[in-house]
């Protein structure tokens, strides 16, 4: 069963774990400000909201922008900008929401609208939280908190502490999370304590969930549920029902989970907010699967997938793809199971890379926060010293005029004390600067160690790959276009010379890329060497059968749920008589026939090397055919054809890759490689390379 996301209570904001749904995104405001807007602003917002279902979200934002440009009142302009920011965030357009928040920060900084100024930081922090960038989320919420404390906005201070509790929980610091949540309860106004308690019990239960303490989680969720029922809060009640359902799914109590999840769906539809709809459908899918009704499970998962594909939440899509792969596997629909597993793996790689970046981001954010706090303390101390010195000076002048020489001694005493205070403050500042420098050095060292480790892994992988010079001694008219996405690669090529006339060549595409893919490539290369050199197996179909069993055994896939493996195109070539034997696992062989000038395809078997699929008596097909002088062979991974680019930023697709290769057939093999590299760079442009690229070309 895929890992369940837990629904945290973010006051008046879209849930960061469900992608937001259609929940209302409001700025962090105190009660007075909530009711102090002019009648004009309220009426205008109401009219726009009524038209919103007809106009659509884009038209809605455009209308807000027009009103914003025409508005002359600075206070109303800032609140309109908050609504624009909220609309972007509600529709998962987080970068746009942050750009609007930054615009609002510049507009309100240094003005009397400090509450609105703080709200932009709060909303910006929430967008980072929704994307899992916890360090920057914490940094912005802390800025909101400092402003709220200066203006004594107790309601918003409580909300900030509640948000900090959520962020600390995401950063795997449960003690800090609980401390922040309790602080929020303490500072909340008496009139809002009940609302805060609803969120507090819900968020405390999330901490227990992370630690696997499901009974404690249910105790707190039931407390939150009772409060929401007592105070007739449909939204809070729906959230509590959904979260209780989540816990019961974890405990495999599917029939009880069904009751609570249906209650949540009914309240959600009744409220019209569609809060967490995708998560609810996914939960219904998991429950149906637990109740052995895979047909219903697939229907619910498809509904969840359609919603999440619009919201583009990587975490939720990963869960849905994993669940669909598992269900199709149980239904023995291995084609769909494999396809959804590939999608799950790609999203898992994205999360792996994102978590590595977030670790550095969190460390950097913590360092920046500490540095800014120390700088603020230093400035406050300097201001305090200046203020004290000025007060002392004024007092001394006044007393000197009135008391004359007797006060000279007092002046000397004050000056001495000021000197001692300043000297002590300078020592404190020196220690603080040393601590900041130490943190900076630690961050640099961590970054260097990670970079050095990856560079070392690259050298190991390069040592395993056969040198191109060795290959060209046997096949002068050949090329290998090898371009990893990251420093290390999940694609690799294999070459082994059997004798003066025969050799074996393979192009392999492992699950994932980067460091995980590199590990798989080492396993694949080692297994191929052992099969050919030690076991003396040279028939391609037999090599593939042995490689499949070897990878499954090496990864212990008979006893775990690992689906890792690789796609392989492998051929045995006789350069004297032109005899070719080929076997493929999801990767074809293309042959350019020089006599007819056509590109012929030898199709592979539609199954991978490794993974959960047993051969069960099936074997990989061994194709045999003959080449004539001038014929050319091509093996490749899917990285080139899957790359996004061009004027419309779409995938190249296999048919366009085929046309491109045909257009280069008049060129020698070495020039073909140069042309392919140039065409790939032109197609990709400024977009990111999404996968490793490997193309092998051979001419007799």
C-alpha positions as CSV (number, residue, x, y, z in Angstrom):
1,X,0.0,0.0,0.0
2,X,1.4,3.4,-0.9
3,X,2.3,5.8,1.9
4,X,-0.6,7.9,3.2
5,X,-0.4,11.7,3.3
6,X,-1.8,13.2,6.5
7,X,-4.1,16.2,6.3
8,X,-2.7,19.0,8.5
9,X,-4.9,21.9,9.7
10,X,-3.6,25.1,8.1
11,X,-5.9,27.9,9.3
12,X,-7.8,29.5,6.5
13,X,-5.5,28.1,3.8
14,X,-5.5,25.3,1.2
15,X,-4.1,22.1,2.6
16,X,-0.5,21.8,1.6
17,X,-0.8,18.0,1.5
18,X,-3.8,17.8,-0.8
19,X,-2.7,20.3,-3.3
20,X,-5.2,22.9,-2.2
21,X,-8.4,21.7,-3.8
22,X,-10.8,24.7,-4.1
23,X,-10.3,25.8,-0.5
24,X,-10.4,29.5,0.2
25,X,-6.9,31.1,0.6
26,X,-7.1,34.1,3.0
27,X,-4.4,36.4,4.3
28,X,-3.5,36.2,8.0
29,X,-5.5,39.0,9.5
30,X,-6.8,40.0,13.0
31,X,-10.5,40.3,13.8
32,X,-10.6,44.1,13.6
33,X,-9.1,44.1,10.1
34,X,-11.4,41.4,8.9
35,X,-14.4,43.7,9.5
36,X,-12.9,47.1,8.8
37,X,-12.8,47.1,4.9
38,X,-14.9,49.6,3.2
39,X,-18.4,48.7,1.9
40,X,-17.2,49.3,-1.6
41,X,-14.4,46.7,-1.4
42,X,-16.8,44.2,0.1
43,X,-19.4,44.7,-2.6
44,X,-16.8,44.6,-5.4
45,X,-15.3,41.3,-4.1
46,X,-18.7,39.8,-3.8
47,X,-19.7,40.6,-7.4
48,X,-16.4,39.2,-8.7
49,X,-16.8,36.0,-6.7
50,X,-20.3,35.6,-8.1
51,X,-19.1,35.9,-11.6
52,X,-16.1,33.6,-11.0
53,X,-17.8,30.3,-12.0
54,X,-18.8,31.8,-15.4
55,X,-15.7,33.9,-16.1
56,X,-13.2,31.2,-15.1
57,X,-10.2,31.6,-13.0
58,X,-8.1,33.4,-15.6
59,X,-10.9,36.0,-16.2
60,X,-11.3,36.3,-12.5
61,X,-7.7,37.2,-12.0
62,X,-7.8,39.6,-15.0
63,X,-10.8,41.4,-13.5
64,X,-9.0,41.7,-10.1
65,X,-5.9,43.2,-11.9
66,X,-8.1,45.8,-13.7
67,X,-9.7,46.8,-10.4
68,X,-6.3,46.9,-8.8
69,X,-4.9,49.2,-11.4
70,X,-7.8,51.6,-11.2
71,X,-7.9,51.7,-7.4
72,X,-6.3,54.7,-5.8
73,X,-6.7,53.9,-2.1
74,X,-3.4,52.2,-1.0
75,X,-5.1,50.0,1.6
76,X,-7.7,48.7,-0.9
77,X,-4.9,48.1,-3.5
78,X,-2.9,46.0,-1.0
79,X,-6.0,43.8,-0.1
80,X,-6.8,43.3,-3.8
81,X,-3.2,42.1,-4.3
82,X,-3.7,39.7,-1.5
83,X,-6.8,38.3,-3.3
84,X,-4.8,37.9,-6.5
85,X,-2.0,36.0,-4.6
86,X,-4.7,33.8,-3.0
87,X,-6.2,32.9,-6.4
88,X,-2.9,31.9,-7.8
89,X,-2.1,29.7,-4.8
90,X,-5.5,28.1,-4.7
91,X,-5.0,27.0,-8.3
92,X,-1.5,25.6,-7.5
93,X,0.3,28.4,-9.5
94,X,2.8,28.8,-6.7
95,X,5.6,30.7,-8.6
96,X,3.0,33.3,-9.8
97,X,1.6,33.6,-6.2
98,X,5.1,34.3,-4.9
99,X,5.7,36.9,-7.5
100,X,2.5,38.7,-6.5
101,X,3.5,38.3,-2.8
102,X,6.9,39.9,-3.5
103,X,5.1,42.8,-5.3
104,X,2.9,43.2,-2.2
105,X,5.9,43.2,0.1
106,X,7.5,46.0,-1.9
107,X,4.2,48.0,-1.9
108,X,3.6,47.8,1.8
109,X,7.1,47.8,3.3
110,X,7.6,50.9,5.5
111,X,3.9,51.9,5.3
112,X,1.3,51.9,8.1
113,X,-0.3,48.7,6.6
114,X,1.9,46.4,8.7
115,X,-0.7,43.7,9.0
116,X,-1.1,43.4,5.3
117,X,2.7,43.5,4.9
118,X,3.0,40.5,7.3
119,X,0.3,38.7,5.4
120,X,2.3,38.6,2.2
121,X,5.2,36.9,4.0
122,X,2.8,34.4,5.6
123,X,1.1,33.6,2.2
124,X,4.5,33.3,0.6
125,X,5.6,30.8,3.3
126,X,2.5,28.7,2.7
127,X,3.3,28.4,-1.0
128,X,6.8,27.1,-0.2
129,X,5.2,24.6,2.3
130,X,2.8,23.3,-0.4
131,X,5.8,22.5,-2.5
132,X,7.7,20.9,0.3
133,X,10.4,23.6,0.5
134,X,10.4,23.7,4.2
135,X,13.4,25.9,4.9
136,X,12.1,28.8,2.9
137,X,8.6,28.3,4.3
138,X,9.9,28.6,7.9
139,X,12.0,31.7,6.9
140,X,8.9,33.6,5.6
141,X,6.6,32.6,8.5
142,X,9.2,33.8,11.0
143,X,9.2,37.2,9.2
144,X,5.4,37.3,9.5
145,X,5.7,36.4,13.2
146,X,8.2,39.2,14.0
147,X,5.9,41.8,12.4
148,X,2.8,40.5,14.2
149,X,4.6,40.6,17.5
150,X,5.6,44.3,17.0
151,X,2.0,45.2,16.3
152,X,0.6,42.9,19.0
153,X,-1.7,41.0,16.7
154,X,-2.4,38.0,19.0
155,X,-4.8,36.2,16.6
156,X,-2.3,36.2,13.8
157,X,0.6,35.4,16.1
158,X,-1.3,32.2,17.1
159,X,-1.8,31.3,13.4
160,X,2.0,31.8,12.8
161,X,2.9,29.4,15.6
162,X,0.4,26.9,14.2
163,X,2.1,27.1,10.8
164,X,5.5,26.8,12.4
165,X,4.3,23.6,14.1
166,X,3.3,22.2,10.7
167,X,6.7,23.1,9.2
168,X,8.7,21.7,12.0
169,X,6.6,18.5,11.7
170,X,7.6,18.3,8.0
171,X,11.2,18.9,8.9
172,X,11.1,15.8,11.2
173,X,11.5,17.8,14.4
174,X,8.4,16.6,16.5
175,X,9.5,18.3,19.8
176,X,9.8,21.7,18.1
177,X,6.5,21.1,16.3
178,X,4.6,20.3,19.5
179,X,6.2,23.3,21.3
180,X,5.2,25.7,18.5
181,X,1.6,24.4,18.5
182,X,1.3,24.7,22.3
183,X,2.7,28.3,22.1
184,X,0.0,29.1,19.5
185,X,-2.7,28.0,21.9
186,X,-1.2,30.1,24.8
187,X,-1.2,33.3,22.8
188,X,-4.5,32.9,20.9
189,X,-7.2,35.4,22.0
190,X,-9.9,33.9,24.3
191,X,-12.5,34.4,21.7
192,X,-10.6,32.2,19.2
193,X,-9.4,29.5,21.5
194,X,-12.0,26.9,20.4
195,X,-10.9,27.4,16.7
196,X,-7.3,27.1,17.7
197,X,-8.0,23.9,19.7
198,X,-9.6,22.3,16.6
199,X,-6.4,22.8,14.6
200,X,-4.2,22.0,17.6
201,X,-5.7,18.5,18.2
202,X,-5.6,17.8,14.4
203,X,-2.0,18.8,14.0
204,X,-0.8,17.0,17.2
205,X,-2.4,13.9,15.8
206,X,-0.2,14.3,12.7
207,X,2.9,14.2,14.8
208,X,1.7,10.9,16.4
209,X,1.0,9.5,12.9
210,X,4.5,10.2,11.8
211,X,5.7,8.2,14.8
212,X,3.3,5.3,14.2
213,X,1.3,6.0,17.3
214,X,-2.1,5.5,15.7
215,X,-4.2,5.2,18.9
216,X,-2.8,8.5,20.2
217,X,-3.5,10.1,16.9
218,X,-7.2,8.9,17.0
219,X,-7.6,10.3,20.5
220,X,-6.6,13.8,19.4
221,X,-8.6,13.5,16.2
222,X,-11.8,12.6,18.1
223,X,-11.3,15.6,20.3
224,X,-11.0,17.9,17.2
225,X,-14.1,16.2,15.8
226,X,-16.2,16.8,18.9
227,X,-15.3,20.5,18.9
228,X,-16.1,20.9,15.2
229,X,-19.5,19.1,15.6
230,X,-20.3,21.2,18.7
231,X,-19.5,24.5,16.8
232,X,-21.1,23.3,13.5
233,X,-18.0,23.8,11.4
234,X,-18.6,21.7,8.3
235,X,-15.1,22.2,6.9
236,X,-13.4,21.2,10.1
237,X,-15.7,18.3,10.6
238,X,-15.0,17.1,7.0
239,X,-11.2,17.3,7.7
240,X,-11.5,15.4,10.9
241,X,-13.6,12.6,9.2
242,X,-11.0,12.4,6.4
243,X,-8.1,12.2,8.8
244,X,-9.8,9.5,11.0
245,X,-10.3,7.6,7.8
246,X,-6.6,7.9,7.0
247,X,-5.6,6.4,10.4
248,X,-8.1,3.5,10.0
249,X,-6.7,2.7,6.6
250,X,-3.2,2.6,8.1
251,X,-4.7,0.1,10.7
252,X,-6.4,-1.9,7.8
253,X,-9.8,-1.3,9.4
254,X,-11.3,-0.7,6.0
255,X,-15.0,-0.9,6.8
256,X,-14.7,1.6,9.6
257,X,-12.6,3.8,7.4
258,X,-15.3,3.6,4.7
259,X,-17.9,5.1,7.1
260,X,-15.7,8.1,8.0
261,X,-14.5,8.7,4.5
262,X,-18.1,8.7,3.1
263,X,-19.1,11.2,5.8
264,X,-16.2,13.5,4.8
265,X,-17.2,13.3,1.1
266,X,-20.8,14.1,1.9
267,X,-19.8,17.2,4.0
268,X,-17.3,18.3,1.4
269,X,-19.9,18.2,-1.4
270,X,-22.4,19.9,0.8
271,X,-20.0,22.8,1.7
272,X,-19.1,23.2,-2.0
273,X,-15.4,23.8,-1.2
274,X,-14.2,20.4,-2.6
275,X,-11.5,20.4,0.1
276,X,-9.0,17.6,-0.5
277,X,-11.2,15.8,-3.1
278,X,-8.3,14.0,-4.7
279,X,-7.1,12.6,-1.4
280,X,-10.7,11.5,-0.5
281,X,-11.0,9.6,-3.9
282,X,-7.6,8.0,-3.4
283,X,-8.6,6.9,0.1
284,X,-11.8,5.4,-1.3
285,X,-9.6,3.5,-3.8
286,X,-7.4,2.2,-1.0
287,X,-10.4,1.1,1.0
288,X,-12.0,-0.6,-2.0
289,X,-8.7,-2.4,-2.6
290,X,-8.5,-3.4,1.0
291,X,-12.1,-4.8,0.7
292,X,-11.0,-6.8,-2.4
293,X,-13.0,-4.8,-4.9
294,X,-10.3,-3.8,-7.4
295,X,-12.8,-2.6,-10.0
296,X,-14.1,0.1,-7.7
297,X,-10.6,0.9,-6.5
298,X,-9.5,1.6,-10.1
299,X,-12.5,3.9,-10.7
300,X,-11.7,6.0,-7.6
301,X,-8.0,6.1,-8.4
302,X,-8.8,7.4,-11.9
303,X,-10.9,10.2,-10.4
304,X,-8.1,11.1,-8.0
305,X,-5.6,11.0,-10.9
306,X,-7.6,13.4,-13.1
307,X,-7.8,16.0,-10.3
308,X,-4.1,15.7,-9.3
309,X,-2.9,15.9,-12.9
310,X,-4.4,19.3,-13.0
311,X,-2.9,20.3,-9.7
312,X,0.5,18.7,-10.5
313,X,1.3,17.7,-6.9
314,X,4.2,15.4,-7.2
315,X,3.7,13.7,-3.8
316,X,0.0,12.8,-4.5
317,X,0.7,11.7,-8.1
318,X,3.5,9.4,-6.9
319,X,1.1,7.8,-4.4
320,X,-1.7,7.3,-7.0
321,X,0.7,5.9,-9.6
322,X,2.1,3.4,-7.0
323,X,-1.4,2.3,-6.0
324,X,-2.5,1.9,-9.6
325,X,0.6,-0.2,-10.4
326,X,-0.1,-2.5,-7.4
327,X,-3.8,-2.9,-8.3
328,X,-3.1,-3.7,-11.9
329,X,-0.4,-6.2,-10.8
330,X,-3.0,-8.0,-8.6
331,X,-5.3,-8.0,-11.7
332,X,-2.5,-9.6,-13.7
333,X,-2.6,-6.6,-16.1
334,X,1.2,-6.4,-16.3
335,X,1.3,-3.9,-19.1
336,X,-0.6,-1.3,-17.2
337,X,1.2,-2.2,-14.0
338,X,4.6,-1.7,-15.6
339,X,3.5,1.6,-17.2
340,X,2.3,3.1,-13.9
341,X,5.4,1.8,-12.2
342,X,7.5,3.7,-14.6
343,X,5.6,6.9,-13.9
344,X,5.9,6.1,-10.1
345,X,9.7,5.6,-10.5
346,X,10.1,8.9,-12.4
347,X,8.2,10.8,-9.7
348,X,10.2,8.9,-7.0
349,X,13.4,10.1,-8.6
350,X,12.1,13.7,-8.7
351,X,11.2,13.5,-5.0
352,X,14.7,12.0,-4.3
353,X,16.4,14.9,-6.0
354,X,14.0,17.4,-4.5
355,X,14.6,16.0,-1.0
356,X,18.4,16.4,-1.5
357,X,17.8,20.0,-2.6
358,X,15.4,20.6,0.3
359,X,18.0,19.3,2.8
360,X,20.4,21.9,1.5
361,X,17.6,24.5,1.3
362,X,16.6,23.8,5.0
363,X,20.2,24.0,6.2
364,X,20.8,27.2,4.2
365,X,17.5,28.7,5.4
366,X,18.3,27.9,9.1
367,X,21.8,29.5,8.6
368,X,20.3,32.6,7.0
369,X,17.7,32.9,9.8
370,X,20.3,32.6,12.5
371,X,22.6,35.1,10.7
372,X,19.7,37.6,10.3
373,X,18.7,37.2,13.9
374,X,22.2,37.7,15.1
375,X,22.5,40.8,12.9
376,X,19.3,42.2,14.3
377,X,20.5,41.6,17.8
378,X,23.8,43.3,17.0
379,X,22.0,46.3,15.6
380,X,19.6,46.5,18.5
381,X,22.6,46.4,20.9
382,X,24.3,49.1,19.0
383,X,21.2,51.2,19.0
384,X,20.8,50.6,22.7
385,X,24.4,51.6,23.3
386,X,23.9,54.8,21.2
387,X,20.7,55.6,23.0
388,X,22.2,55.1,26.4
389,X,25.3,57.1,25.5
390,X,23.0,60.0,24.2
391,X,21.0,59.9,27.4
392,X,24.1,59.9,29.5
393,X,25.5,62.8,27.5
394,X,22.4,64.9,27.9
395,X,22.2,64.1,31.6
396,X,25.8,65.0,32.1
397,X,25.5,68.4,30.3
398,X,22.4,69.3,32.3
399,X,24.0,68.3,35.6
400,X,27.3,69.9,34.6
401,X,25.6,73.3,34.1
402,X,23.8,73.0,37.4
403,X,26.4,71.3,39.6
404,X,29.7,72.4,38.0
405,X,32.8,70.6,39.0
406,X,31.2,68.2,41.3
407,X,29.6,66.5,38.3
408,X,32.9,66.0,36.5
409,X,33.5,62.9,38.6
410,X,30.0,61.6,37.8
411,X,30.7,62.2,34.1
412,X,33.9,60.2,34.4
413,X,32.0,57.4,36.1
414,X,29.4,57.3,33.4
415,X,32.0,57.3,30.6
416,X,33.8,54.5,32.3
417,X,30.6,52.4,32.6
418,X,29.8,53.2,29.0
419,X,33.2,52.1,27.9
420,X,32.8,48.8,29.9
421,X,29.4,48.2,28.4
422,X,30.6,48.8,24.9
423,X,33.6,46.6,25.4
424,X,31.4,43.8,26.7
425,X,29.0,44.2,23.7
426,X,32.0,44.1,21.3
427,X,33.0,40.8,22.9
428,X,29.5,39.4,22.4
429,X,29.5,40.6,18.7
430,X,32.9,38.9,18.1
431,X,31.6,35.6,19.5
432,X,28.4,35.8,17.4
433,X,30.4,36.5,14.2
434,X,32.7,33.5,14.9
435,X,29.6,31.3,15.3
436,X,28.2,32.6,12.0
437,X,31.5,31.9,10.3
438,X,31.6,28.4,11.7
439,X,28.0,27.6,10.4
440,X,29.1,29.0,7.0
441,X,32.1,26.7,6.9
442,X,29.9,23.7,8.0
443,X,27.5,24.4,5.1
444,X,30.4,24.7,2.6
445,X,31.9,21.5,3.9
446,X,28.6,19.6,3.5
447,X,28.2,20.8,0.0
448,X,31.8,19.9,-0.9
449,X,31.5,16.4,0.6
450,X,28.3,15.7,-1.5
451,X,29.9,17.0,-4.7
452,X,33.1,15.0,-4.0
453,X,31.1,11.8,-3.5
454,X,29.2,12.2,-6.7
455,X,32.4,13.1,-8.7
456,X,34.0,9.9,-7.2
457,X,30.9,7.9,-8.3
458,X,31.4,9.3,-11.8
459,X,35.0,8.1,-12.0
460,X,33.9,4.6,-10.9
461,X,31.2,4.5,-13.6
462,X,33.6,5.8,-16.3
463,X,36.1,3.1,-15.3
464,X,33.4,0.4,-15.8
465,X,32.4,1.6,-19.3
466,X,34.6,0.3,-22.1
467,X,36.8,3.0,-23.7
468,X,35.5,4.2,-27.1
469,X,39.0,3.7,-28.5
470,X,38.9,-0.1,-27.7
471,X,35.5,-0.3,-29.5
472,X,36.7,1.5,-32.6
473,X,39.7,-0.9,-33.0
474,X,37.1,-3.6,-33.6
475,X,34.4,-1.4,-35.3
476,X,36.1,1.6,-36.9
477,X,32.8,2.9,-38.4
478,X,30.8,3.3,-35.2
479,X,29.9,5.9,-32.6
480,X,28.5,6.1,-29.1
481,X,26.5,9.2,-28.1
482,X,26.4,9.1,-24.3
483,X,25.0,12.2,-22.4
484,X,24.0,11.6,-18.8
485,X,21.3,13.9,-17.3
486,X,23.2,14.2,-14.1
487,X,26.9,13.6,-13.2
488,X,26.3,9.8,-13.1
489,X,24.0,7.9,-15.4
490,X,21.4,5.1,-15.4
491,X,22.1,4.4,-19.1
492,X,25.2,2.4,-19.9
493,X,26.7,0.5,-22.9
494,X,28.5,-2.9,-22.8
495,X,31.1,-4.3,-25.3
496,X,32.9,-7.7,-25.2
497,X,35.1,-9.2,-28.0
498,X,34.7,-13.0,-28.2
499,X,37.3,-13.6,-30.9
500,X,38.7,-11.9,-34.0
501,X,35.4,-12.0,-35.8
502,X,32.7,-12.0,-33.1
503,X,31.7,-9.5,-30.5
504,X,28.8,-8.6,-28.2
505,X,27.4,-5.1,-27.9
506,X,24.5,-3.8,-25.7
507,X,22.8,-0.5,-24.9
508,X,21.0,-0.5,-21.5
509,X,18.5,1.9,-19.9
510,X,18.2,1.3,-16.1
511,X,15.4,2.3,-13.8
512,X,15.9,6.0,-12.8
513,X,18.9,8.2,-13.4
514,X,21.5,10.0,-11.3
515,X,22.9,8.1,-8.3
516,X,20.1,5.4,-8.1
517,X,20.4,4.7,-11.9
518,X,24.2,4.5,-11.6
519,X,23.9,1.7,-9.0
520,X,21.7,-0.3,-11.3
521,X,24.1,0.3,-14.2
522,X,27.0,-1.2,-12.1
523,X,24.8,-4.3,-11.3
524,X,23.9,-4.7,-15.0
525,X,27.5,-4.4,-16.2
526,X,28.8,-6.8,-13.6
527,X,26.1,-9.4,-14.4
528,X,26.8,-9.2,-18.2
529,X,30.5,-9.7,-17.7
530,X,29.9,-12.7,-15.5
531,X,27.4,-14.3,-17.9
532,X,29.7,-14.0,-20.9
533,X,33.2,-14.3,-19.5
534,X,32.6,-16.8,-16.7
535,X,29.6,-18.8,-17.8
536,X,30.6,-18.6,-21.5
537,X,27.0,-17.9,-22.6
538,X,27.1,-16.0,-25.9
539,X,23.6,-16.5,-27.6
540,X,21.8,-13.2,-27.0
541,X,18.4,-14.7,-26.0
542,X,20.2,-16.9,-23.5
543,X,22.2,-14.0,-22.2
544,X,19.0,-12.0,-21.6
545,X,17.3,-14.9,-19.8
546,X,20.3,-15.2,-17.5
547,X,20.6,-11.5,-17.0
548,X,16.9,-11.3,-16.0
549,X,17.3,-14.0,-13.3
550,X,20.7,-12.5,-12.2
551,X,19.2,-9.0,-11.6
552,X,16.2,-10.4,-9.8
553,X,18.4,-12.5,-7.6
554,X,20.9,-9.7,-6.9
555,X,18.1,-7.4,-5.8
556,X,16.2,-10.2,-3.9
557,X,13.0,-9.4,-5.8
558,X,11.5,-12.8,-4.8
559,X,11.3,-11.5,-1.2
560,X,10.6,-7.8,-1.6
561,X,8.5,-5.3,-3.6
562,X,11.4,-3.9,-5.6
563,X,10.5,-3.2,-9.2
564,X,13.9,-1.9,-10.3
565,X,15.4,-3.3,-13.5
566,X,16.5,-2.2,-17.0
567,X,15.5,-2.2,-20.7
568,X,18.2,-3.7,-22.9
569,X,19.0,-4.0,-26.6
570,X,21.8,-6.7,-27.1
571,X,23.3,-8.1,-30.3
572,X,26.0,-10.5,-31.3
573,X,27.9,-9.4,-34.5
574,X,30.1,-11.4,-36.8
575,X,32.1,-8.9,-38.8
576,X,33.4,-11.5,-41.3
577,X,30.1,-12.9,-42.7
578,X,27.6,-10.3,-41.5
579,X,25.6,-12.7,-39.3
580,X,23.6,-10.9,-36.5
581,X,21.8,-12.3,-33.5
582,X,19.6,-9.9,-31.5
583,X,17.5,-9.9,-28.4
584,X,15.6,-7.0,-26.8
585,X,13.9,-6.2,-23.5
586,X,11.6,-3.2,-24.3
587,X,14.3,-1.7,-26.6
588,X,14.3,-2.3,-30.4
589,X,17.1,-2.6,-33.0
590,X,16.9,-0.4,-36.0
591,X,18.7,-1.5,-39.3
592,X,19.3,0.9,-42.2
593,X,19.4,-1.2,-45.3
594,X,21.8,0.5,-47.7
595,X,20.4,-1.3,-50.8
596,X,16.8,-0.1,-50.2
597,X,17.6,3.0,-48.1
598,X,14.9,2.0,-45.6
599,X,14.9,1.9,-41.8
600,X,13.9,-1.6,-40.6
601,X,12.9,-2.3,-37.0
602,X,13.5,-5.5,-35.1
603,X,10.9,-5.3,-32.3
604,X,11.8,-6.4,-28.7
605,X,10.0,-8.5,-26.2
606,X,7.6,-6.3,-24.2
607,X,9.0,-7.0,-20.8
608,X,12.0,-5.6,-18.8
609,X,15.1,-7.2,-17.3
610,X,14.4,-7.6,-13.6
611,X,11.3,-6.3,-11.7
612,X,8.5,-8.4,-10.2
613,X,7.7,-10.4,-13.4
614,X,8.8,-14.0,-13.4
615,X,9.6,-15.5,-16.8
616,X,7.4,-18.5,-15.9
617,X,8.8,-20.6,-18.7
618,X,8.9,-17.7,-21.2
619,X,12.2,-16.8,-22.7
620,X,13.6,-13.8,-24.5
621,X,13.4,-14.1,-28.3
622,X,16.6,-14.7,-30.3
623,X,16.4,-13.0,-33.7
624,X,18.9,-14.0,-36.5
625,X,19.5,-12.2,-39.8
626,X,22.4,-11.1,-42.1
627,X,23.8,-7.7,-43.0
628,X,25.5,-6.6,-46.2
629,X,28.3,-4.1,-46.6
630,X,27.0,-0.6,-46.0
631,X,24.1,-1.6,-43.6
632,X,24.0,0.2,-40.3
633,X,22.7,-0.8,-36.9
634,X,21.3,1.5,-34.2
635,X,20.5,0.8,-30.5
636,X,19.3,3.5,-28.1
637,X,17.6,4.4,-24.8
638,X,14.4,6.5,-24.7
639,X,16.1,9.7,-23.4
640,X,16.5,11.4,-26.9
641,X,12.9,10.8,-28.0
642,X,11.4,11.7,-24.6
643,X,13.1,15.1,-24.4
644,X,10.9,18.2,-24.2
645,X,11.8,21.1,-26.5
646,X,11.1,22.9,-29.8
647,X,8.9,25.9,-30.2
648,X,6.0,24.3,-28.3
649,X,8.1,22.7,-25.5
650,X,6.7,19.2,-26.4
651,X,8.3,15.8,-26.5
652,X,10.3,14.9,-29.6
653,X,8.5,11.5,-29.8
654,X,9.9,8.4,-31.5
655,X,8.5,9.1,-35.0
656,X,10.4,12.4,-35.1
657,X,13.6,10.8,-33.8
658,X,13.2,8.2,-36.6
659,X,12.8,11.0,-39.3
660,X,15.9,12.8,-37.9
661,X,18.0,9.7,-38.0
662,X,16.9,8.9,-41.6
663,X,17.9,12.5,-42.6
664,X,21.5,11.8,-41.4
665,X,22.1,8.6,-43.3
666,X,24.1,10.3,-46.0
667,X,26.8,11.2,-43.4
668,X,29.7,9.1,-42.1
669,X,29.0,7.6,-38.6
670,X,31.3,10.0,-36.8
671,X,29.5,13.0,-38.3
672,X,26.2,11.5,-37.5
673,X,27.2,11.6,-33.8
674,X,28.1,15.3,-34.0
675,X,24.9,16.1,-35.8
676,X,22.8,14.2,-33.2
677,X,24.5,16.1,-30.4
678,X,23.9,19.4,-32.1
679,X,20.2,18.6,-32.9
680,X,19.6,17.5,-29.3
681,X,21.0,20.8,-28.0
682,X,19.0,22.8,-30.4
683,X,15.8,20.9,-29.6
684,X,16.2,21.1,-25.8
685,X,17.1,24.8,-25.9
686,X,17.0,26.3,-22.4
687,X,14.8,23.5,-21.0
688,X,16.2,21.0,-18.5
689,X,17.4,17.6,-19.8
690,X,14.9,15.1,-18.4
691,X,16.7,11.7,-18.8
692,X,20.0,10.1,-19.8
693,X,20.7,9.9,-23.5
694,X,22.4,6.9,-25.2
695,X,22.6,6.1,-28.9
696,X,24.9,3.4,-30.4
697,X,25.6,3.4,-34.2
698,X,27.5,0.6,-36.0
699,X,28.3,0.2,-39.8
700,X,29.8,-2.9,-41.4
